[in-house]
Amino acid sequence: MVKKVAILANGGDVSGFNAVIRAIVKAAEKDGVECYGFVDGYRGLLNNDYIRLSTSQNSRACGILPKGGSIIGSSTNANVFHYKVEENGQIVYKDLSDKCVQNIKDDGFDCLFTLGGDGTQKSARDFSLKGINVIGVPKTIDNDVACTDITFGYNTAVSVASDALDRLHTTGETHHRLMVLEVMGRYAGWIALESAISGGADIALIPEIPYDINKVVEKINQRRALGKNFSIIVVAEGAKPKGGEISVAEMRDNGKGVDNTKLGGAGEKVTKELQEITGMEARCTVLGYVQRGGTPTAFDRVLSTKYGAKAMELAMEEGGIEPSQVDYINAHGTSTHHNDLFETRAIKLALGEAAKDVVINSTKSMIGHLLGAAGGVEFITCVKTIQDNFIHQTVGTETADEECDLNYAIGAPIEKKVDYVLTNSLGFGGHNAVLLLKRYEG
């Protein structure tokens, strides 16, 4: 049963990170699951640096839906399967993933949520092969994660680029210029293509289709023949000419397993060529990191929330049981006001709406306080309940407190098929335990 989960945000930041985090935390709280966040992505996992996340007033995950960035940070160069370290004055690369696995086990996390793109999810896959329960949530403005229709952060990036095109349009028209906008996307042309469509651009150059600069010039001249003495051109950072190469700003050294190529210069290259060939003034705007930050669009807020909620739902499914499957709870039931009230609240928190349908009783009223033996006797009672499909009444109880408003077995035993049972044992000093029993189907 899932009781404690962790989230990490990794890779380049996008608008929507926080919306996903919020949704996971809210869904976790609904099911009584503790939620934590590793600080700065996989680096935080390696260093075992994590914080508690909650949506209660003035806590970390409260009021973050419209905020860009990530409240738990992110890392773009922390491949823990090939991590850069310094030894004896030399840079070497080591596989430190086993340390991460041990951290997860020592911390008691039942599931790890990885919010990220290709690199992040590749590491997530490798952690799953090492026995860690992992659920990946696809993030990237590039919209290029395999087997994913749309990633969170992408819509906001397209909207930012579309807004920039609206502004460049008026400038280009006023001064009769060629306005080139370079957008991100790496090797995928989604941002360039859809922002060009929504922003009314005349030409879009994308990585998937190498361009012929003469064809671009031909389009510009067609517009000039119609009296349109300006043109708007969108260039993806990964665009390349036919027979040519992509434009590279520099090569980084972030280790193997990650793309060390820093793209840049495609827009300036196209701008220079067009100005030389057409004789028109041309200007290039590199949109850059403004595509990543700021308030997410309504679409990304909804998508991110859906992703986060679904991720938590999958985590609960991995635990092997849903709240609605619990048939019966053998409560600790000390018959003190505070204990019964808080135990009732805990059941509601853990099971949500399903709590009202579960039959609850307490064995303690029949056997008294057996100290260390109580848990064992209650366990046997639960086994017999599953075996006989017979839930005994809570002896000595005639009515429940107004605040204890669940389905208690009072006045008479209940006969019903019982497949899943929870038994609560609450010890002195907060030493509490809950066991889940399931009918054996042999």
Beta strands, then each sheet from edge to edge (+ up, - down):
strand 1: 4-9
strand 2: 34-38
strand 3: 50-52
strand 4: 83-87
strand 5: 90-94
strand 6: 111-116
strand 7: 134-138
strand 8: 178-183
strand 9: 203-205
strand 10: 231-236
strand 11: 248-251
strand 12: 261-263
strand 13: 282-286
strand 14: 328-331
strand 15: 359-362
strand 16: 390-391
strand 17: 407-408
strand 18: 414-415
strand 19: 420-426
strand 20: 432-438
sheet 1: 3+ 2- 1- 6- 7-
sheet 2: 4+ 5-
sheet 3: 9+ 10+ 8+ 13+
sheet 4: 11+ 12-
sheet 5: 17+ 15+ 14+ 19+ 20-
sheet 6: 16+ 18-
end
